[in-house]
Amino acid sequence: MEKHNEVLLSKKRIFLNNIIGGIGWGLGATIGFSIIVTIITYVLRQINLMPFIGTFATDITAFVLKNLQSSPHLIK
């Protein structure tokens, strides 16, 4: 009976450790991703690359819309 309690306690401990580890991993990944995105955004603002990216996205959107209008079989 004592070994059964040890195994049961061990499973509970393993489960609890995995839950805590998963929460810690998720929290760490979220905080790390936020820091990296913040740094990248700051750097892009400093080198004034944002207007270029906005113009590029606008050009792509205009190109796609133009091609969709000239190809009516693609529009359902």
Secondary structure, DSSP 8 states (H G I E B T S, - for coil): -HHHHHHHHHHHHHHHHHHHHHHHHHHHHHHHHHHHHHHHHHHHHHTT-HHHHHHHHHHHHHHHHHHHHH-GGG--
